[in-house]
Amino acid sequence: MQARNISKEPITILKNSTISDAIRMLLNTKISRLVVTDDKKHVGIITEKDIGLFLFSDNANQGLDKIPITKIMKPIEFVSHDITPENSAKLMIKKNISSLAIKENEDKVESIFTKSDLVRYFGDNFS
């Protein structure tokens, strides 16, 4: 079994978007993370947690429609399309991250493998 078999296609947002755009997209799609794109390349990731931590600590007097997502986006962790769920789990623990971008080719994400995918996999196969 490969992680890509149980992962999902990423929902993307443009790099020049604002935090307000990201919040709107997360709410409308009912997902917890967005892959950030720049000129059709996947360059980062932004999660609900990133936004929440930013809102909690932000003391700027700017509206969320003025703050670019690049201020809070994180680098994306690319992995090979043949990685197993077990190796994905090890990497996620080692890097202290909650998602991996399974790459199709250079800077192009085929799917996103998340902690939720991992829990579902272990629940279905090892309960």
N, C-alpha and C positions, 0 to 999 in steps of 0.2 A: 504494500500500500504506500502511495506517495501522498504527501501533504496537498499537492495540487488537486487530487481527486475529491477532497472534502473542503477545499477553500472556495471563496467566492470572488467573482469579478469585482474589481475596485470601482468605487464611485470617486470621480475626480473633481477637483476644483482648480481654477486657474491661479497661478502664483500671484497675480496682481489683484486678487480678491481681498475683501476686508473680513475682519472677524465677524461682522454682522452677516455678511454673505455666507460664511461657514456655518454659523449658528442656524440660519434659515435652512440651509441645505441639509444639515444633520437632522433638524426637526422634521422636515418634509419627507426625507427618505427613511427615517427611523433607524439610522445606523449610528455607530459610535466613532467612526474615523473616516477621513477623506485623504486620498492621495493627491498631493499637490503637483500640478503639471506646469511646465514652462517650455514653450515651443515644442509641444507633443512629447517631451521627455518627462518622466516621473522623477521629481527632484526632492520630495519630502513627504511628510505625513503630519496630519493634525488630528488630534483626538478630542473628544468631549472633555477628558481629564485635562489636557493642555489648556483648553479654553477656560475651564473652571478654575484652575490654578492661577491663570493670568488674571481673571476677573477678581479673584480673591486678593491678589497682591498688587494689582495695578492702582497707582495713585495719579495717573495722568488725567488731565481734564479734557480728553478727547472723546468724541463719540465713537462707538464701536464701528460705525460706518466710515470712520476715517483712519482706523488702525489696520495696517496690512497684516495678512496672515503670516507673512514672512517673519514678523516679530516673534511669533510663538511656534512656528512649525519646527519639527524635528527632522533630522536626517532619516532617510528610509534605509532599512536593512534589507539588501537584496540577497536572495538565496537561489540556488539552482533548482530547476523544475523537478528534479528527481529526489529531493530531500524527503526523508521519511518523517512522519509525525513525531516519532521518538527523538530524532535528531533536531527537529524543530523545537521541541520542548527544551532540550538541553541548551540550545543556542539562546532561546528566549530567557531562560533563567540566567545564563552566563552574562548576557548583555542587559538584563533587567528591562526588557521591552515586552510589549503585549501583542505585537504583530510583526509578521515578516512578509516581505514582498517577494513572491515567487516570480522570477524573471523569465521572460520569454526570450529576450535578447538584451543587449546593452541598454540600460536605462528605460526599459519597457516592462511594465508589470503585467503579468498574465493573470495573477490572482493574489488575493490577500489572505494569509493564514493567521487567524487570531486565537487568543486564549479560548474563546467560545468554541471555535472549531476543534481545538485540542480536547477540551472537556467532553464535547459531544463524541469525538472519536474514542476516547478512553471509556466513556460510559457505554457506548454501543458494543465495544469489543472486549472489555475486561471487567464487566460487572458480574 
